[in-house]
Amino acid sequence: MRTHVPIRFLAAIGIALFSQTDDTRANDSSLEEIADIVRSNEQLYENIDVTMEMVYEAELDDDQGAMPLPSGQKVVPYKSYRDRISHVRQDGMFRLVFDRDVVMLNTDKKESEELQRYVEDTYARTRSYDGDKTRLLNNNAFGNIIYGKDEKDGTRIIPHALLLRMSLYKTYLSTLLGGQLALETANEFDLGTKRITCEYIGQDVIEGEQSAIVHVKVSLKGDRHIVWKLCLAIEKNYIPHLVECRQSKVSDHLPTSAARVTEWKEVLPGVWFPMKSEIRAYDKEVLRERNRQQQRWSLVMTTESISFNPNYDQAHFSDVVFPEGLMMYVIDNDRVGPEGDGNQIVKSYVKGSPSDPAVAEIAAANKFWTGAKVMAFNAFVAALVVAVFRIVRKRRPKHSH
C-alpha cells in the first residue's frame, strides 16, 4: 500500500531536522529558542494514530491512585492496573479511547468487586472531536456534548510529555517550557499557589544521548520546591529521554523519581517515537532518613502501534454511542461558566427520555407526519365526496318541461 505523506508534514520534518542537527544552535540557545525548537518538532506529531499499554505496579502499600468507595468511603489503594489507550489526531480532529483494568491490594472479594465496578464507571471513557463538537462518554456515569474543541484530558498521548505522565503537568512540552504565564494561558490545570520557573542548563551527553538539559522548578508553600531535570534527546526530535525529579527536604542528590525511554523506533526518516518507557518512584521517607532509593511504584509504557498518517472518515470522530438512561450535559465553551472557565452547561437531559432533543425531534416529526396524514386523508375524503357528487349529477336523468 502506498503511503501518502502530506507536503506540510515534509516541511515540518525539514524545519525539525534543521533544528536538531544544528548542535551549535542548541548549545548556544536560550530557553525561548529551545521552546521554539521543541514546538517545531511537536508539529511532526500533530497527525498521529497510536495505541499504548501502560502497566502500573506498586512495590509497597502505596496510596498512589487511592480512591474512596461509594458504599463506605473507604480508601483502597491499587496494587496494579493496566491502561489501554488509543489516540488518533487527524487534521484537527481527534478520538481518544481509554480503558483501565485494576487489581487491588485489599483481598476482600466484595470490596474488590465494588472497586472494580467503580473503576470501570469512573475511568473508562471516549472523547472525540469531529471539527464541530466534542463528545465525551464517561462509562455509565455521564455524557457531554461540547460545542467546540475540548482536548484537555490527562490520558491523551503527547510524545514530548510522555515521561511527565505521572506528574501534574500533562500538557505540551513547549507550553511547560513557557513557564508560569504559558501554563496559565493554556488553562489546562489549576496551578494554585505553585510558581513555575524554567532554566536552560546547556548540552551534555546523558546516558549515551546528546541532550539539551532544562530544569523546571516548582515552588511550593514555604521554602519547599521540586526540580524536574529534563534531558531532551537532540537527535530524536527533542523528546525527553530522561526525566528526574528531586524534592527539597528529601534528598539533594538522589531523585525521588526517574523516567526514561528504553526503546526507540524511527517511524519515518528523522521522526522518532518512544516504543518503551518506564517511570520509577522511590519511597521519600526511606530516601530522606536512610539516603537510599527503595522503589515504591513503577509504570511501564509500551507502544503497540504507531502511524503518522491516519486516514479515517469523519464518522470515526463523530460516532460516539451514548446508552439509554445516561445523564447528558450540553456545554458551550463560548459561554463563561460559574468558574469563569468558559464551560457553561446550557442543557441537561436523560438519554432516551422525552427531554432528549433527539427523542423530541422524532416526536415532533411523528406529530408533523401524523397531522399531515390526517390532513391528507381529510383532503382525500373531501375530494372523493366531490368526485362522487359530480358523477351522480352527471348520471341524473334530465327532465324535459
C-alpha positions in Angstrom: 0.0 0.0 0.0 1.4 3.4 -1.0 1.6 5.9 1.9 0.8 9.5 1.2 2.9 11.9 3.2 1.4 15.5 3.2 3.6 18.3 2.0 3.1 20.2 5.2 4.4 17.2 7.1 7.6 17.1 4.9 8.0 20.9 5.5 7.7 20.3 9.3 10.3 17.5 9.1 12.7 19.9 7.3 12.3 22.5 10.0 12.7 20.0 12.8 15.7 18.3 11.2 17.4 21.6 10.8 16.7 22.3 14.5 18.1 19.1 15.8 21.1 18.7 13.6 22.4 22.2 14.4 24.2 21.3 17.6 25.8 24.7 17.9 22.5 26.4 17.8 21.1 24.1 20.6 24.2 24.6 22.7 24.1 28.4 22.5 20.3 28.7 22.7 18.2 30.5 25.2 15.2 28.8 26.9 12.9 30.6 24.5 14.8 29.2 21.5 14.7 25.7 22.9 11.0 26.0 23.4 10.6 27.1 19.8 12.7 24.1 18.6 10.5 21.8 20.7 7.4 23.4 19.3 8.5 22.8 15.7 9.2 19.2 16.5 5.9 18.7 18.2 4.2 19.6 14.9 5.5 16.4 13.5 3.2 14.5 15.8 0.0 16.5 15.2 -1.4 13.8 12.9 -0.9 10.5 14.8 -2.6 7.1 15.3 -1.1 5.4 18.3 -2.1 2.6 20.7 -0.3 2.1 24.0 -0.5 -0.1 27.1 0.6 1.2 30.5 1.1 -1.1 33.4 1.4 0.3 37.0 2.8 -1.9 39.8 3.1 -0.9 43.4 6.1 -2.4 45.3 4.8 -1.3 48.7 1.4 -0.4 50.2 1.3 2.7 48.1 -1.5 5.2 48.1 -0.9 6.2 44.5 -4.3 6.3 42.9 -6.2 5.5 46.1 -9.9 6.3 45.9 -12.9 6.3 48.2 -15.6 3.6 47.6 -19.2 4.9 47.3 -20.5 2.5 50.0 -18.3 3.3 52.9 -16.0 6.0 51.6 -13.1 3.6 52.4 -9.8 4.3 50.6 -8.4 1.3 48.9 -5.1 1.7 47.0 -4.1 0.0 43.8 -1.6 -2.8 43.7 -1.6 -2.7 39.9 -3.5 -1.5 37.0 -3.3 -1.8 33.2 -4.4 1.1 31.0 -5.0 0.7 27.3 -5.1 4.0 25.3 -6.0 4.6 21.6 -5.4 8.1 20.4 -6.0 9.4 16.9 -5.4 13.0 15.8 -6.2 13.8 12.2 -6.3 17.3 10.6 -7.5 19.0 13.8 -10.0 16.2 14.8 -9.2 13.6 17.4 -10.6 10.5 19.1 -9.3 9.2 22.4 -10.4 5.9 23.9 -9.2 4.9 27.4 -9.8 1.7 29.4 -8.4 0.6 32.8 -8.2 -2.9 34.4 -7.3 -2.9 38.1 -6.1 -5.3 40.8 -6.4 -4.2 44.4 -4.2 -4.5 47.4 -7.2 -5.4 49.6 -8.0 -9.1 49.4 -11.7 -8.7 50.5 -13.6 -10.1 47.4 -16.7 -8.0 47.9 -14.7 -4.8 48.3 -12.6 -5.7 45.3 -15.6 -6.3 43.1 -17.1 -3.0 44.2 -13.8 -1.1 43.4 -13.6 -2.9 40.0 -17.1 -1.7 39.1 -16.3 1.8 40.4 -13.1 2.0 38.3 -14.9 0.8 35.2 -17.5 3.5 35.7 -15.0 6.3 36.5 -12.0 5.8 34.3 -13.2 4.1 31.0 -14.1 6.9 28.6 -14.2 8.0 25.0 -13.5 11.6 24.0 -13.9 12.6 20.3 -14.0 15.8 18.3 -15.3 15.9 14.7 -14.4 19.5 13.8 -17.6 20.9 15.3 -18.5 19.2 18.6 -16.6 17.3 21.3 -18.4 14.2 22.6 -17.3 12.7 25.9 -18.7 9.3 27.1 -17.7 8.5 30.7 -18.9 5.0 31.0 -22.1 4.6 32.9 -21.6 7.9 34.6 -22.4 10.8 32.2 -22.1 12.1 28.7 -21.0 15.5 27.4 -21.7 17.2 24.1 -19.4 20.2 23.9 -19.7 22.9 21.3 -16.1 23.4 20.1 -12.9 21.5 20.7 -12.0 20.3 24.2 -8.9 18.0 24.2 -7.9 18.6 27.9 -7.6 15.1 29.0 -4.9 13.6 31.2 -4.9 10.3 29.4 -4.0 11.8 25.9 -0.7 10.7 24.4 1.7 13.6 23.9 5.1 12.2 22.8 7.2 15.1 24.2 5.4 14.8 27.6 5.3 11.0 27.8 7.8 10.9 30.7 5.9 13.5 32.6 2.7 11.4 32.6 2.6 10.8 36.3 3.3 14.5 37.1 0.7 17.3 37.4 1.7 18.8 34.1 0.2 16.7 31.3 0.5 19.3 28.6 2.7 20.1 25.6 6.4 20.3 26.5 6.7 23.7 24.6 3.9 25.0 26.9 5.6 23.8 30.0 8.9 25.4 28.9 7.0 28.6 28.6 6.7 28.7 32.4 4.1 30.2 34.6 2.5 32.5 32.0 2.2 29.9 29.3 0.7 27.4 31.7 -1.8 29.9 33.0 -2.7 30.9 29.4 -3.2 27.2 28.4 -5.6 26.9 31.4 -5.3 23.1 31.4 -5.0 22.7 35.2 -5.1 24.8 38.4 -1.7 25.9 39.5 -3.0 27.2 42.8 -0.1 28.8 44.8 2.6 26.9 42.8 5.1 29.0 40.9 6.8 27.5 37.8 10.2 28.7 36.5 12.3 27.1 33.8 16.1 27.3 33.2 18.1 26.0 30.2 21.3 24.5 31.5 23.0 23.6 28.3 24.1 20.5 26.4 25.7 17.3 27.6 25.8 13.6 26.8 23.4 11.8 29.2 23.1 8.0 29.1 24.6 8.0 25.5 22.3 10.7 24.1 23.3 14.2 23.1 20.9 16.1 25.3 19.6 19.6 25.8 19.1 19.9 29.6 16.3 22.0 31.1 15.4 22.4 34.8 11.7 23.0 35.7 11.3 24.3 39.2 8.0 24.1 41.1 8.0 26.4 44.1 5.6 25.3 46.8 4.4 26.8 50.1 7.2 28.0 52.4 10.7 27.2 51.1 9.8 23.8 49.6 10.3 23.1 46.0 10.5 20.4 43.3 13.0 20.4 40.5 12.4 18.4 37.3 15.5 17.7 35.2 14.5 17.2 31.6 17.1 15.7 29.2 15.9 16.2 25.7 17.3 13.9 23.0 18.5 16.3 20.4 18.8 13.7 17.6 15.4 12.3 18.4 13.2 15.3 17.9 14.0 16.8 21.3 11.7 14.2 23.0 12.8 13.8 26.7 14.7 10.6 27.1 15.4 11.0 30.8 13.4 13.0 33.4 14.5 13.1 37.1 12.6 14.7 40.0 14.3 16.0 43.1 12.4 17.4 46.1 13.8 19.7 48.7 14.0 18.4 52.3 14.1 14.8 50.9 17.4 14.4 49.1 19.8 16.9 47.5 21.3 14.4 45.1 19.1 11.3 44.7 15.9 11.7 42.7 12.5 10.8 44.2 11.5 9.5 40.7 13.2 8.8 37.4 11.6 8.3 34.0 13.5 7.1 30.9 12.9 5.9 27.3 14.3 2.4 27.0 13.5 1.6 23.3 13.0 3.9 20.3 11.7 3.5 16.7 12.4 5.7 13.8 8.9 5.6 12.3 9.8 7.9 9.4 13.2 9.2 8.4 14.2 11.7 11.1 11.0 11.2 13.1 11.3 9.1 16.3 8.9 7.7 18.8 9.4 6.0 22.2 8.4 2.4 21.9 9.0 1.5 25.6 9.5 3.8 28.6 9.4 3.4 32.3 8.8 5.6 35.3 10.1 4.6 38.8 9.3 6.3 42.0 11.1 5.9 45.3 10.0 6.0 48.9 10.5 9.5 50.2 10.8 8.6 53.8 13.5 6.0 53.2 15.3 8.4 50.9 15.2 11.2 53.5 16.1 9.1 56.5 18.4 6.4 55.0 19.7 8.3 51.9 18.9 5.3 49.6 16.3 4.6 47.0 13.7 2.0 47.7 11.2 1.6 44.8 7.6 2.4 45.7 5.9 2.0 42.3 6.6 1.8 38.6 4.8 2.5 35.3 5.9 0.7 32.1 4.6 2.2 28.9 4.6 0.1 25.7 3.7 1.4 22.3 1.7 -1.3 20.4 1.2 0.6 17.2 2.2 3.9 15.7 1.5 5.8 12.5 1.7 9.4 11.4 -0.7 9.0 8.5 -4.2 8.4 9.9 -6.9 8.2 7.3 -10.4 7.9 8.9 -13.8 9.2 7.7 -15.3 12.0 9.7 -17.8 9.5 11.1 -14.9 7.9 13.1 -14.7 11.2 15.1 -18.4 11.9 15.4 -19.9 8.4 16.2 -20.0 8.1 20.0 -22.8 5.9 21.2 -24.5 7.2 24.4 -26.5 4.4 26.1 -30.1 4.9 27.1 -30.6 6.3 30.6 -27.3 8.2 30.6 -27.2 11.6 32.1 -26.3 14.1 29.4 -24.9 17.6 29.6 -24.6 20.1 26.7 -21.8 22.5 27.2 -21.0 25.7 25.4 -17.3 26.6 25.6 -18.0 30.1 24.3 -20.1 31.0 27.4 -18.5 31.8 30.6 -19.4 29.3 33.4 -19.7 30.0 37.1 -15.9 29.3 37.5 -15.1 31.7 34.7 -13.7 28.9 32.6 -15.9 29.1 29.6 -17.7 25.8 30.3 -21.3 26.7 30.6 -23.9 23.9 30.8 -26.7 25.0 28.6 -28.9 21.9 28.7 -29.1 18.6 30.6 -31.3 15.6 30.0 -31.5 11.8 30.3 -30.7 10.0 27.1 -33.8 8.5 25.6 -36.2 10.5 27.8 -38.8 12.9 26.4 -36.4 15.8 27.2 -33.8 14.2 24.9 -33.5 16.5 21.9 -33.2 13.5 19.6 -36.4 12.0 21.0 -38.2 15.3 20.9 -37.1 15.8 17.3 -38.5 12.4 16.4 -41.7 13.0 18.3 -42.1 16.4 16.6 -41.5 14.7 13.2 -44.0 12.0 14.0 -46.5 14.6 15.1 -46.0 16.5 11.9 -46.4 13.5 9.8 -49.4 12.3 11.8 -51.0 15.7 11.3 -50.0 15.7 7.7 -51.5 12.3 7.2 -54.8 13.4 8.8 -55.0 16.5 6.7 -54.2 14.4 3.6 -56.8 11.8 4.5 -59.4 14.6 5.1 -58.5 16.2 1.8 -58.8 12.8 0.1 -62.2 12.1 1.6 -63.4 15.6 0.6 -62.1 15.2 -2.9 -63.7 11.8 -3.1 -67.1 13.2 -1.9 -66.9 16.0 -4.5 -66.0 13.5 -7.2 -68.9 11.2 -6.3 -71.2 14.1 -6.2 -70.2 15.2 -9.7 -70.6 11.7 -11.1 -74.1 11.4 -9.6 -75.1 14.7 -11.0 -73.8 13.7 -14.5 -75.8 10.4 -14.4 -79.0 12.0 -13.1 -81.6 11.9 -15.9 -82.6 15.3 -17.3 -86.4 16.0 -17.3 -87.9 18.0 -20.1 -90.6 20.5 -19.4 
